[in-house]
Amino acid sequence: NVTAQLFGPEARGTLAAFGDFNSDKQTDLFVLRGGNELVIFLADQKEPYFKPRVKLPMKSLGVTITSVVPGDYDGDSQMDVLLTTQAPSHGKDELSVFIFWGHNQTLDLNHKTILNKTFHDEPLVMDFNGDLIPDVFGVTSDSSKLQILLGGNLSWHPALETQSKMYIPHSHAFIDLNNDFTADLFLTTSPNSKTIQFETWVNKDGNFSKVGKSKEMPSGAKVVGQSVFADFDGDGQSEHLLPVCEDETCQRSAIYLTKLGLDQWIPVLQDFRNKDTVWGFVPYQNDKSSTEISFPITLHIGDYNMDGYPDALAILKNTSGSNQQAFLLENVPCNNVSCKSVRRMFKVFWELSDLNQIKDAVVATFFDIYEDGILDIIVLSKGYSNKDFAIHTLKNNFEADAYFVKVIVLSGLCSNDCPRKITPFGVNQPGPYIMYTTVDANGYLKNGSAGQLSQSAHYALQLPYNVLGLGRSANFLDHLYVGIPRPLGEKSIRKQEWTAIIPNSQLIVIPYPHNVPRSWSAKLYLTPSNIVLLTAIALIGVCVFILAIIGILHWQEKKADDREKRQEAHRFHFDAM
């Protein structure tokens, strides 16, 4: 537990988002305090490593902040911050949206835009028109139709021709589901209060069109959590993971998997029993009156052991008691019949002592604290005060020297000619898709893929970068592909490939200009692993050893020379006599 080193005495609030606010290539934390203040903790080189430098108090506006989505909404390559807020006079289904414009790495209460429509639910931030400026997508209060607010000129447009009613709390996603490297749109809809359906709208030449009929939720599911997407079985295609409860009180929980083109739900975790205790998910409390934040059932995805198969964090509660804590779900090879077709399943890690010590946990997510490519854990728990959660950070001390590649795709709106010489690192770009192919230690082909910032609502807490685990093979990455969204009518896929990427490196991709992928540039930053250090120590040790031997031999040679010289001198004198 390294909370004190990271935050000092400031470890309280609700972690709401991640993003590099001051463009220093280090991810900062966006934290809500007291319900009406946004505090940005900027990463620093000295302890405490996160300091509350930027504050935005909204108390004077009399609103409660419900979500934070950092991004560059006007295309000036500086990070802006979108907040959704709820006024005490309105219900939970009327959210106002503020966009605070970033200027020289500060935020100003007066320098903002308030959108003239309110939303029924937290919006999804995505890139609808493929211009790499984030857009705001959701159902507004003035119509039941989906609307999109385009970033840049902030104009409203009708989004999709659909009759479906959106489910609240939604878990829409903007991610490639059909392997063409162009982000598609996934919607959670609700034809009536009892059922939930899932729609996939595939991006065809920049236009979203619905594929097939809506997918029903798993039969027998009574409570449905948030959909998340991860390349669960390491085949290069994103799978849809869904946590559910099979009764109203979550006595029986499960996680199911499906993907585009698969018509069934495959259970990847059903065993929530630890010794004599049964654990289960914590259902979402959506009552209008409560002031306490309730979090939907959410899996937070990350590959903590870098084996190339994404793991997850979940909040579970003891079904027979009141204890509620965070657990790590490890992605392991499947050992029963029901998950045979995906070859992988989740296994709950019951015995993680540091995680088990945090009682009343409400959110747990992955975050690379030390920017070393190893994912650590942040947990929020009740008990700091009635308005604020306590923040705990756990360092990942997983020892196996596995390899990774960390990729972040920027907006590519400018490259070396950015206005006011700003490096556009902090832009939190939704929609790019990343995939690698390499050969593992046994000589088999290995794939892995991930979408960048596919979800933004209801504390999705996604990172602005992707860490892809490569397992124990230290081979170069044969191919790394990056694709970005494309605008309406553009036929060719915007995708570029890089070859022979060194493992344990961070790749920053600048897709500039957007429509000429071969001109895109990638900056490579290396993160030395322990093996590099050990190799260097071994090399220096060998050199010192050889130098010592050379020194000793040289010294002996010199002594022998001296002796010979003295004998020579003697002999000369005798001859003279």
ChimeraX attribute file (.defattr): number of C-alpha atoms within 10 A of each C-alpha:
attribute: neighborCount
match mode: 1-to-1
recipient: residues
	/A:1	14
	/A:2	12
	/A:3	18
	/A:4	15
	/A:5	14
	/A:6	22
	/A:7	20
	/A:8	14
	/A:9	10
	/A:10	16
	/A:11	20
	/A:12	22
	/A:13	24
	/A:14	26
	/A:15	27
	/A:16	22
	/A:17	23
	/A:18	23
	/A:19	27
	/A:20	24
	/A:21	31
	/A:22	22
	/A:23	19
	/A:24	15
	/A:25	16
	/A:26	20
	/A:27	27
	/A:28	24
	/A:29	22
	/A:30	26
	/A:31	24
	/A:32	27
	/A:33	17
	/A:34	18
	/A:35	22
	/A:36	19
	/A:37	18
	/A:38	24
	/A:39	21
	/A:40	24
	/A:41	22
	/A:42	21
	/A:43	25
	/A:44	15
	/A:45	9
	/A:46	10
	/A:47	13
	/A:48	16
	/A:49	18
	/A:50	23
	/A:51	20
	/A:52	17
	/A:53	11
	/A:54	16
	/A:55	18
	/A:56	16
	/A:57	16
	/A:58	16
	/A:59	13
	/A:60	7
	/A:61	10
	/A:62	13
	/A:63	18
	/A:64	21
	/A:65	24
	/A:66	21
	/A:67	25
	/A:68	28
	/A:69	24
	/A:70	28
	/A:71	30
	/A:72	27
	/A:73	28
	/A:74	19
	/A:75	21
	/A:76	21
	/A:77	25
	/A:78	25
	/A:79	30
	/A:80	26
	/A:81	20
	/A:82	23
	/A:83	20
	/A:84	23
	/A:85	25
	/A:86	20
	/A:87	15
	/A:88	11
	/A:89	9
	/A:90	10
	/A:91	12
	/A:92	18
	/A:93	16
	/A:94	20
	/A:95	26
	/A:96	23
	/A:97	24
	/A:98	18
	/A:99	20
	/A:100	23
	/A:101	25
	/A:102	24
	/A:103	13
	/A:104	12
	/A:105	14
	/A:106	17
	/A:107	18
	/A:108	14
	/A:109	12
	/A:110	8
	/A:111	11
	/A:112	16
	/A:113	13
	/A:114	13
	/A:115	15
	/A:116	9
	/A:117	15
	/A:118	21
	/A:119	23
	/A:120	21
	/A:121	23
	/A:122	29
	/A:123	27
	/A:124	23
	/A:125	30
	/A:126	29
	/A:127	26
	/A:128	30
	/A:129	18
	/A:130	20
	/A:131	21
	/A:132	29
	/A:133	26
	/A:134	29
	/A:135	27
	/A:136	21
	/A:137	24
	/A:138	24
	/A:139	22
	/A:140	21
	/A:141	15
	/A:142	10
	/A:143	10
	/A:144	14
	/A:145	18
	/A:146	19
	/A:147	19
	/A:148	25
	/A:149	21
	/A:150	22
	/A:151	23
	/A:152	16
	/A:153	10
	/A:154	15
	/A:155	11
	/A:156	17
	/A:157	12
	/A:158	13
	/A:159	16
	/A:160	15
	/A:161	11
	/A:162	9
	/A:163	11
	/A:164	18
	/A:165	17
	/A:166	25
	/A:167	20
	/A:168	15
	/A:169	18
	/A:170	22
	/A:171	26
	/A:172	28
	/A:173	27
	/A:174	28
	/A:175	28
	/A:176	29
	/A:177	26
	/A:178	17
	/A:179	15
	/A:180	17
	/A:181	25
	/A:182	27
	/A:183	33
	/A:184	27
	/A:185	22
	/A:186	22
	/A:187	20
	/A:188	23
	/A:189	23
	/A:190	17
	/A:191	13
	/A:192	12
	/A:193	7
	/A:194	8
	/A:195	15
	/A:196	22
	/A:197	20
	/A:198	19
	/A:199	19
	/A:200	23
	/A:201	19
	/A:202	22
	/A:203	25
	/A:204	18
	/A:205	16
	/A:206	22
	/A:207	17
	/A:208	19
	/A:209	15
	/A:210	18
	/A:211	13
	/A:212	11
	/A:213	10
	/A:214	16
	/A:215	19
	/A:216	15
	/A:217	18
	/A:218	21
	/A:219	8
	/A:220	10
	/A:221	18
	/A:222	17
	/A:223	22
	/A:224	23
	/A:225	23
	/A:226	19
	/A:227	24
	/A:228	22
	/A:229	26
	/A:230	23
	/A:231	21
	/A:232	28
	/A:233	21
	/A:234	19
	/A:235	17
	/A:236	19
	/A:237	23
	/A:238	25
	/A:239	20
	/A:240	19
	/A:241	24
	/A:242	24
	/A:243	24
	/A:244	27
	/A:245	23
	/A:246	17
	/A:247	13
	/A:248	12
	/A:249	15
	/A:250	20
	/A:251	18
	/A:252	20
	/A:253	25
	/A:254	19
	/A:255	22
	/A:256	21
	/A:257	24
	/A:258	20
	/A:259	17
	/A:260	15
	/A:261	10
	/A:262	11
	/A:263	10
	/A:264	14
	/A:265	20
	/A:266	20
	/A:267	21
	/A:268	27
	/A:269	22
	/A:270	16
	/A:271	16
	/A:272	20
	/A:273	14
	/A:274	12
	/A:275	7
	/A:276	6
	/A:277	11
	/A:278	18
	/A:279	24
	/A:280	25
	/A:281	27
	/A:282	26
	/A:283	20
	/A:284	16
	/A:285	12
	/A:286	14
	/A:287	10
	/A:288	10
	/A:289	8
	/A:290	9
	/A:291	11
	/A:292	12
	/A:293	15
	/A:294	15
	/A:295	18
	/A:296	23
	/A:297	24
	/A:298	28
	/A:299	26
	/A:300	24
	/A:301	21
	/A:302	28
	/A:303	23
	/A:304	30
	/A:305	25
	/A:306	25
	/A:307	21
	/A:308	27
	/A:309	27
	/A:310	27
	/A:311	25
	/A:312	23
	/A:313	24
	/A:314	24
	/A:315	24
	/A:316	24
	/A:317	22
	/A:318	18
	/A:319	18
	/A:320	11
	/A:321	10
	/A:322	9
	/A:323	13
	/A:324	22
	/A:325	24
	/A:326	26
	/A:327	21
	/A:328	24
	/A:329	22
	/A:330	20
	/A:331	24
	/A:332	18
	/A:333	16
	/A:334	18
	/A:335	11
	/A:336	11
	/A:337	8
	/A:338	15
	/A:339	20
	/A:340	15
	/A:341	9
	/A:342	18
	/A:343	16
	/A:344	20
	/A:345	27
	/A:346	23
	/A:347	20
	/A:348	19
	/A:349	12
	/A:350	16
	/A:351	11
	/A:352	11
	/A:353	8
	/A:354	11
	/A:355	22
	/A:356	14
	/A:357	11
	/A:358	17
	/A:359	15
	/A:360	19
	/A:361	27
	/A:362	22
	/A:363	27
	/A:364	28
	/A:365	27
	/A:366	25
	/A:367	26
	/A:368	20
	/A:369	24
	/A:370	16
	/A:371	15
	/A:372	16
	/A:373	26
	/A:374	26
	/A:375	24
	/A:376	21
	/A:377	21
	/A:378	21
	/A:379	24
	/A:380	27
	/A:381	23
	/A:382	17
	/A:383	14
	/A:384	14
	/A:385	11
	/A:386	9
	/A:387	16
	/A:388	21
	/A:389	25
	/A:390	19
	/A:391	23
	/A:392	22
	/A:393	25
	/A:394	18
	/A:395	18
	/A:396	17
	/A:397	11
	/A:398	13
	/A:399	8
	/A:400	12
	/A:401	15
	/A:402	21
	/A:403	24
	/A:404	29
	/A:405	23
	/A:406	23
	/A:407	24
	/A:408	22
	/A:409	27
	/A:410	25
	/A:411	29
	/A:412	23
	/A:413	19
	/A:414	20
	/A:415	19
	/A:416	10
	/A:417	10
	/A:418	14
	/A:419	13
	/A:420	8
	/A:421	9
	/A:422	18
	/A:423	19
	/A:424	27
	/A:425	25
	/A:426	28
	/A:427	29
	/A:428	28
	/A:429	27
	/A:430	30
	/A:431	32
	/A:432	28
	/A:433	27
	/A:434	26
	/A:435	22
	/A:436	23
	/A:437	20
	/A:438	21
	/A:439	17
	/A:440	17
	/A:441	13
	/A:442	7
	/A:443	9
	/A:444	9
	/A:445	12
	/A:446	18
	/A:447	22
	/A:448	25
	/A:449	27
	/A:450	27
	/A:451	28
	/A:452	25
	/A:453	24
	/A:454	30
	/A:455	25
	/A:456	25
	/A:457	25
	/A:458	22
	/A:459	21
	/A:460	22
	/A:461	23
	/A:462	23
	/A:463	21
	/A:464	24
	/A:465	24
	/A:466	24
	/A:467	26
	/A:468	27
	/A:469	26
	/A:470	29
	/A:471	19
	/A:472	16
	/A:473	19
	/A:474	17
	/A:475	16
	/A:476	15
	/A:477	22
	/A:478	16
	/A:479	16
	/A:480	21
	/A:481	16
	/A:482	26
	/A:483	24
	/A:484	30
	/A:485	30
	/A:486	27
	/A:487	17
	/A:488	16
	/A:489	10
	/A:490	14
	/A:491	11
	/A:492	10
	/A:493	18
	/A:494	21
	/A:495	23
	/A:496	19
	/A:497	16
	/A:498	15
	/A:499	13
	/A:500	12
	/A:501	19
	/A:502	19
	/A:503	22
	/A:504	25
	/A:505	21
	/A:506	25
	/A:507	20
	/A:508	19
	/A:509	18
	/A:510	23
	/A:511	28
	/A:512	19
	/A:513	16
	/A:514	22
	/A:515	17
	/A:516	12
	/A:517	19
	/A:518	15
	/A:519	13
	/A:520	18
	/A:521	17
	/A:522	16
	/A:523	10
	/A:524	15
	/A:525	13
	/A:526	14
	/A:527	17
	/A:528	13
	/A:529	16
	/A:530	12
	/A:531	11
	/A:532	11
	/A:533	11
	/A:534	11
	/A:535	11
	/A:536	12
	/A:537	12
	/A:538	12
	/A:539	12
	/A:540	12
	/A:541	12
	/A:542	12
	/A:543	12
	/A:544	12
	/A:545	12
	/A:546	12
	/A:547	12
	/A:548	12
	/A:549	12
	/A:550	12
	/A:551	12
	/A:552	12
	/A:553	12
	/A:554	12
	/A:555	12
	/A:556	12
	/A:557	12
	/A:558	12
	/A:559	12
	/A:560	11
	/A:561	12
	/A:562	12
	/A:563	11
	/A:564	11
	/A:565	12
	/A:566	10
	/A:567	11
	/A:568	11
	/A:569	10
	/A:570	10
	/A:571	11
	/A:572	10
	/A:573	9
	/A:574	8
	/A:575	7
	/A:576	6
	/A:577	5
